[in-house]
Amino acid sequence: MIEIAVAGAADLDWIAGIEIRSYGPMRAVAPARLREWHEANPLGFLIVRDGGERCGHATILPLKPAMLRALMAGAKGENDIRGEDIVSPHDRSSVRSLYIESVFAESIEIFGEMVRTFNRHVTRLAQPALLEQVVVCPLTPAGKLLVRNLGFARVAESSFFSARYAELVGRTTSIRTALGAQRRSAADV
């Protein structure tokens, strides 16, 4: 059974290890920085377990506008993001943009479950009716393919891509519906 929950502090070293293996040591976020972000808003850290074993994660940051602009302009990098640059859980009504920092899934089934439950996790970080955009900077070929297939648009001449949240929800509704039906069908067997 695949379960997705908010990651605890004990999961952060595992997440850091996955980032190093997936993105390389020069691009992975330092473990100390992950801990700082987690302390600022743990709700953006998701851990996926299948049969109790960790098999995926997502780090979604509700960045304050100034940091998100600096990041997208290339004036700052991910390791420059500090805890104070992240909107706290208490201020979720002020969140207009989410930055997907990292996504990892060991299989397509794991990734499918992450997509199927995405809106549930967004609701912890922001009020969906007020959310305007989702921003991502894919580093892997699979990430770049996914971003293209979901209709994200490149932001100017940068390596960042953005999608209007409402449009992204619309594009993924059929995917989530199909995955939910597939999941219910498998449970009936």
C-alpha positions as CSV (number, residue, x, y, z in Angstrom):
1,M,0.0,0.0,0.0
2,I,1.4,3.4,-1.0
3,E,1.2,6.1,1.6
4,I,2.2,9.7,1.2
5,A,2.6,11.9,4.3
6,V,4.4,14.9,5.6
7,A,8.0,13.9,6.1
8,G,9.5,14.0,9.6
9,A,12.9,15.2,10.6
10,A,14.1,11.6,10.5
11,D,13.4,11.5,6.7
12,L,15.6,14.4,5.8
13,D,18.9,12.5,5.5
14,W,17.2,10.0,3.2
15,I,15.8,12.9,1.1
16,A,19.3,14.5,1.0
17,G,20.8,11.2,-0.2
18,I,18.3,10.9,-3.0
19,E,19.0,14.4,-4.1
20,I,22.7,13.8,-4.2
21,R,22.3,10.6,-6.2
22,S,19.7,12.2,-8.6
23,Y,21.1,15.7,-9.1
24,G,24.8,15.3,-8.2
25,P,26.6,16.8,-5.2
26,M,27.0,20.2,-6.9
27,R,23.2,20.7,-7.5
28,A,21.8,18.9,-4.5
29,V,20.7,21.0,-1.6
30,A,22.8,20.7,1.5
31,P,21.3,18.6,4.3
32,A,21.6,21.5,6.8
33,R,19.6,23.7,4.4
34,L,16.9,21.0,4.1
35,R,16.6,20.9,7.9
36,E,16.3,24.7,8.0
37,W,13.5,24.6,5.3
38,H,11.7,21.8,7.2
39,E,11.8,23.8,10.4
40,A,10.3,26.8,8.6
41,N,7.5,24.8,7.0
42,P,7.5,21.0,7.3
43,L,4.2,20.7,5.3
44,G,6.1,21.0,2.0
45,F,8.1,17.9,2.6
46,L,6.4,14.7,1.5
47,I,7.6,11.2,1.9
48,V,6.2,8.2,0.1
49,R,6.2,4.8,1.6
50,D,5.3,1.5,-0.1
51,G,4.8,-1.3,2.5
52,G,6.5,1.0,5.1
53,E,9.7,1.5,3.0
54,R,10.6,4.9,1.7
55,C,10.3,5.0,-2.1
56,G,9.7,8.7,-3.1
57,H,9.6,12.2,-1.9
58,A,8.6,15.7,-3.0
59,T,9.8,19.0,-1.6
60,I,7.3,21.8,-2.4
61,L,8.2,25.3,-1.0
62,P,5.8,28.2,-0.6
63,L,8.5,30.8,-1.2
64,K,8.0,34.4,-0.4
65,P,7.7,36.5,-3.7
66,A,11.1,38.2,-3.4
67,M,13.0,35.0,-3.0
68,L,11.1,33.3,-5.9
69,R,11.8,36.3,-8.2
70,A,15.5,36.2,-7.2
71,L,15.7,32.5,-7.8
72,M,14.0,32.7,-11.2
73,A,16.2,35.6,-12.2
74,G,19.3,33.7,-11.4
75,A,20.4,36.2,-8.7
76,K,20.0,33.4,-6.0
77,G,20.3,29.6,-6.0
78,E,18.4,27.0,-4.0
79,N,21.1,26.8,-1.4
80,D,20.5,30.6,-0.8
81,I,17.0,30.0,0.3
82,R,16.7,30.4,4.1
83,G,13.9,29.5,6.5
84,E,12.7,33.1,6.5
85,D,12.2,33.0,2.7
86,I,9.5,30.3,3.2
87,V,5.9,31.1,4.1
88,S,5.0,29.5,7.4
89,P,2.0,27.2,7.8
90,H,0.1,29.9,9.7
91,D,0.3,32.3,6.7
92,R,-0.9,29.8,4.0
93,S,-3.5,32.3,2.9
94,S,-0.8,34.6,1.6
95,V,0.8,31.9,-0.7
96,R,0.3,32.7,-4.4
97,S,3.1,30.5,-5.8
98,L,4.7,27.2,-5.0
99,Y,8.2,26.1,-6.0
100,I,8.6,22.4,-6.6
101,E,12.2,21.9,-5.5
102,S,12.5,18.2,-5.9
103,V,10.4,15.1,-6.8
104,F,11.7,11.5,-6.8
105,A,9.7,8.3,-7.3
106,E,11.2,4.8,-7.6
107,S,8.4,3.7,-10.0
108,I,5.7,5.1,-12.3
109,E,3.1,3.7,-9.8
110,I,4.7,5.8,-7.0
111,F,4.8,8.8,-9.2
112,G,1.2,8.2,-10.3
113,E,0.1,8.2,-6.7
114,M,1.9,11.5,-6.1
115,V,0.1,13.1,-9.0
116,R,-3.2,11.6,-7.9
117,T,-2.9,13.2,-4.4
118,F,-1.2,16.4,-5.4
119,N,-4.1,18.7,-4.7
120,R,-4.5,17.3,-1.2
121,H,-0.9,18.2,-0.4
122,V,-1.2,21.7,-2.0
123,T,-4.1,22.4,0.4
124,R,-1.7,22.0,3.3
125,L,0.5,24.7,1.9
126,A,-1.9,27.2,0.3
127,Q,-5.5,28.0,-0.3
128,P,-6.0,26.6,-3.8
129,A,-8.5,29.3,-4.8
130,L,-5.8,31.9,-4.2
131,L,-2.9,30.0,-5.7
132,E,-1.7,31.5,-9.0
133,Q,1.3,29.5,-10.2
134,V,3.5,26.5,-9.8
135,V,7.2,26.9,-10.6
136,V,9.8,24.2,-11.3
137,C,13.4,23.9,-12.5
138,P,13.7,20.3,-13.8
139,L,17.2,18.9,-13.7
140,T,16.7,15.4,-15.0
141,P,15.5,14.2,-18.5
142,A,12.4,12.6,-16.8
143,G,11.6,15.9,-15.1
144,K,12.0,17.9,-18.3
145,L,9.7,15.5,-20.1
146,L,7.1,15.7,-17.4
147,V,7.2,19.5,-17.4
148,R,6.6,19.6,-21.1
149,N,3.8,17.1,-21.0
150,L,2.0,19.0,-18.3
151,G,2.1,22.2,-20.3
152,F,4.5,24.2,-18.2
153,A,6.0,27.2,-20.1
154,R,9.6,28.3,-19.9
155,V,10.1,31.5,-18.0
156,A,12.0,33.9,-20.3
157,E,15.5,32.6,-21.0
158,S,15.9,30.8,-17.7
159,S,15.8,27.1,-16.8
160,F,12.6,27.6,-14.9
161,F,9.1,26.7,-16.0
162,S,5.8,28.0,-14.7
163,A,2.2,26.9,-15.0
164,R,-0.9,28.6,-13.8
165,Y,-2.3,26.5,-11.0
166,A,-5.9,26.4,-12.3
167,E,-4.6,25.3,-15.7
168,L,-2.4,22.6,-14.2
169,V,-5.3,21.3,-12.2
170,G,-7.3,21.1,-15.4
171,R,-4.6,19.3,-17.2
172,T,-4.1,16.8,-14.5
173,T,-7.8,16.1,-13.6
174,S,-8.1,13.3,-16.2
175,I,-4.8,11.8,-15.0
176,R,-6.0,11.9,-11.4
177,T,-9.4,10.5,-12.3
178,A,-7.9,7.6,-14.2
179,L,-5.4,6.8,-11.5
180,G,-8.1,7.0,-8.8
181,A,-10.3,4.6,-10.8
182,Q,-7.4,2.3,-11.4
183,R,-6.6,2.3,-7.7
184,R,-10.3,1.5,-6.8
185,S,-10.4,-1.2,-9.3
186,A,-7.2,-2.9,-7.9
187,A,-8.7,-2.7,-4.4
188,D,-11.8,-4.5,-5.6
189,V,-9.8,-7.5,-6.8
